Amino acid sequence: MITAGVDIWKKNPLLMTKITIKGRPYHHRDTSILAVVVETAEGLLYDHCKAAGPLLFNQGQKSDTIEVVTGPLLLQGDVTIRVFRLDEVPELSTQGQVCMAGRQIKYGSISGKCVSFVTFNTAFHESGLLSCLALQPSRDTCFAGSRFRMMLPDVTFMKPDIDEAYKDKHHYRFPADYSMVISPLPSSLHDVRA
């Protein structure tokens, strides 16, 4: 199937390194405890609560931007990134179980509600992993002598593009500038010979 010139059945791998969330869900609350998970057709691929602990936002924080460093995480096909709000901090040894069609996550006896999510297919990203590893010159590639530097575009979802957040027209649950940015690779690859 080809949609807008993109073959969505073609497995176009994407190597994700981090997710940046700008703007805090439920920003009017004193404290927010968040869990971020990455799912593919195979199931739960990454659980930030399990890997590094929950994300804690306090009212007095200077910045409402957080980076969820996933490390190199290989994504293919349909991908869903979900943000859950928890009432308590779960034990780090517990793996989250996404249930109720993605609306809830459970860490033992502690449960959380899905507050926002994005779904995308890696075939829609301009530069997949295969083209990066082949080191083919393209408009996203800069050569400086024998050093190779590659800049890949981030995938940015603004509030109107994020499920659940787009419904909040009066900015009660999400600030107006709420967004999720997926960074596919580090901005530079050093010591790689062209």
C-alpha positions as CSV (number, residue, x, y, z in Angstrom):
1,M,0.0,0.0,0.0
2,I,1.4,3.4,-1.0
3,T,0.1,6.5,0.8
4,A,1.3,9.9,-0.4
5,G,4.3,8.3,-2.1
6,V,5.2,6.3,1.0
7,D,5.1,2.5,1.1
8,I,3.8,1.9,4.7
9,W,4.4,-1.9,4.4
10,K,8.1,-1.4,3.8
11,K,10.0,-1.9,7.0
12,N,11.9,1.4,7.3
13,P,14.0,1.1,10.5
14,L,14.5,4.2,12.6
15,L,17.0,4.4,15.5
16,M,15.5,6.6,18.2
17,T,17.8,8.0,21.0
18,K,15.5,10.3,23.0
19,I,12.0,11.7,23.4
20,T,11.7,15.4,24.5
21,I,8.4,16.4,26.1
22,K,7.8,20.1,26.2
23,G,5.1,21.3,28.6
24,R,3.9,19.4,31.6
25,P,0.5,17.6,31.4
26,Y,-1.7,18.7,34.3
27,H,0.5,21.7,34.8
28,H,-1.9,23.2,37.4
29,R,-1.1,20.4,39.9
30,D,1.7,20.7,42.4
31,T,3.4,17.4,41.4
32,S,3.0,15.2,38.4
33,I,4.4,11.6,38.2
34,L,4.6,10.4,34.6
35,A,5.6,7.2,32.9
36,V,6.6,7.1,29.2
37,V,6.4,3.8,27.1
38,V,7.2,2.9,23.5
39,E,5.2,0.2,21.9
40,T,5.4,-1.5,18.5
41,A,3.4,-4.3,16.9
42,E,5.5,-6.8,19.0
43,G,4.4,-5.2,22.2
44,L,6.0,-3.0,24.9
45,L,9.5,-2.1,23.6
46,Y,10.6,0.5,26.2
47,D,9.3,1.5,29.7
48,H,11.1,4.6,31.1
49,C,9.8,3.8,34.6
50,K,11.5,0.4,34.5
51,A,14.6,1.7,32.9
52,A,15.3,4.9,34.8
53,G,12.4,5.6,37.1
54,P,9.2,7.8,36.8
55,L,9.4,11.4,35.6
56,L,8.7,13.8,38.4
57,F,7.5,17.3,37.7
58,N,7.2,19.8,40.6
59,Q,5.4,23.1,40.5
60,G,8.6,25.0,41.4
61,Q,10.7,23.6,38.6
62,K,12.4,26.1,36.3
63,S,11.7,24.1,33.1
64,D,8.7,22.1,32.0
65,T,10.8,20.3,29.4
66,I,12.2,16.8,30.0
67,E,14.3,14.5,27.9
68,V,13.6,10.8,28.0
69,V,16.8,9.2,26.9
70,T,15.9,5.8,25.4
71,G,19.4,4.9,24.2
72,P,19.6,3.5,20.7
73,L,16.2,2.0,20.3
74,L,15.4,0.3,17.0
75,L,11.9,1.1,15.7
76,Q,10.2,-0.4,12.7
77,G,6.7,-0.1,11.3
78,D,3.9,1.3,13.5
79,V,5.1,2.9,16.8
80,T,3.1,4.3,19.7
81,I,4.6,6.5,22.4
82,R,2.3,6.9,25.4
83,V,2.5,9.2,28.4
84,F,0.8,8.0,31.6
85,R,0.0,10.0,34.8
86,L,0.5,8.0,38.0
87,D,-0.8,8.7,41.5
88,E,2.1,7.1,43.2
89,V,5.8,6.2,42.4
90,P,6.0,2.6,41.5
91,E,8.9,0.2,42.4
92,L,11.7,0.4,39.8
93,S,11.9,-3.4,39.6
94,T,8.3,-3.7,38.2
95,Q,7.7,-3.9,34.5
96,G,4.7,-1.9,33.4
97,Q,1.7,-3.7,31.8
98,V,-0.3,-1.6,29.3
99,C,-3.9,-2.6,29.5
100,M,-7.5,-1.5,28.6
101,A,-6.5,-0.8,24.9
102,G,-3.6,1.5,26.0
103,R,-5.7,3.6,28.3
104,Q,-4.1,2.3,31.5
105,I,-0.7,1.0,32.8
106,K,-0.2,-1.1,35.9
107,Y,2.9,-1.5,38.0
108,G,1.8,-4.1,40.5
109,S,-0.9,-2.5,42.5
110,I,-0.2,1.0,41.2
111,S,-2.0,2.1,38.1
112,G,-1.8,5.1,35.8
113,K,-4.0,6.7,33.2
114,C,-2.9,7.5,29.6
115,V,-2.9,11.3,29.3
116,S,-1.5,11.5,25.7
117,F,0.0,9.5,22.9
118,V,1.2,9.6,19.4
119,T,1.3,6.9,16.7
120,F,3.4,7.0,13.6
121,N,4.9,4.7,11.0
122,T,8.7,4.8,10.5
123,A,8.2,4.7,6.7
124,F,7.0,8.3,6.9
125,H,10.4,9.5,8.2
126,E,12.7,11.1,5.6
127,S,15.9,9.3,6.6
128,G,15.7,5.7,7.8
129,L,18.4,3.8,9.5
130,L,19.4,1.9,6.3
131,S,20.2,5.0,4.4
132,C,22.3,6.3,7.3
133,L,24.3,3.1,7.7
134,A,25.0,3.0,4.0
135,L,26.5,6.5,4.3
136,Q,25.0,7.8,1.1
137,P,25.4,11.5,0.5
138,S,22.1,13.3,0.6
139,R,20.7,16.7,1.4
140,D,20.9,15.7,5.1
141,T,24.6,15.0,4.9
142,C,27.6,17.3,5.3
143,F,31.2,16.3,4.5
144,A,34.1,18.2,6.1
145,G,37.3,16.7,4.8
146,S,37.3,13.0,5.8
147,R,35.0,13.6,8.7
148,F,31.4,12.6,8.3
149,R,28.6,14.5,9.9
150,M,24.9,13.7,9.5
151,M,21.9,15.8,10.6
152,L,18.6,13.9,10.6
153,P,15.4,15.7,11.1
154,D,13.6,15.3,14.5
155,V,10.0,14.1,14.4
156,T,7.9,16.8,16.1
157,F,4.3,16.4,17.2
158,M,2.6,19.6,18.4
159,K,-0.4,19.7,20.7
160,P,-3.0,19.5,17.8
161,D,-1.2,16.3,16.6
162,I,-1.1,14.5,19.9
163,D,-4.1,12.3,20.8
164,E,-5.9,13.3,24.0
165,A,-4.0,16.6,24.2
166,Y,-5.7,18.1,21.0
167,K,-9.0,18.0,22.8
168,D,-7.8,20.5,25.5
169,K,-8.8,23.7,23.7
170,H,-8.7,25.8,26.9
171,H,-5.2,24.6,28.0
172,Y,-6.4,23.2,31.3
173,R,-4.7,19.8,31.1
174,F,-1.9,20.7,28.7
175,P,-0.1,24.0,28.1
176,A,-0.6,25.6,24.6
177,D,3.0,24.7,23.7
178,Y,2.8,21.0,24.7
179,S,4.8,18.9,22.2
180,M,6.7,15.6,21.8
181,V,9.9,15.5,19.8
182,I,11.4,12.2,18.8
183,S,15.2,12.4,18.0
184,P,16.1,9.6,15.6
185,L,19.9,9.6,15.9
186,P,22.6,11.7,17.5
187,S,23.1,15.0,15.7
188,S,26.6,14.0,14.7
189,L,28.5,10.8,14.0
190,H,32.2,11.4,14.5
191,D,35.1,9.4,13.3
192,V,33.2,7.7,10.6
193,R,35.1,7.6,7.3
194,A,33.2,8.5,4.1
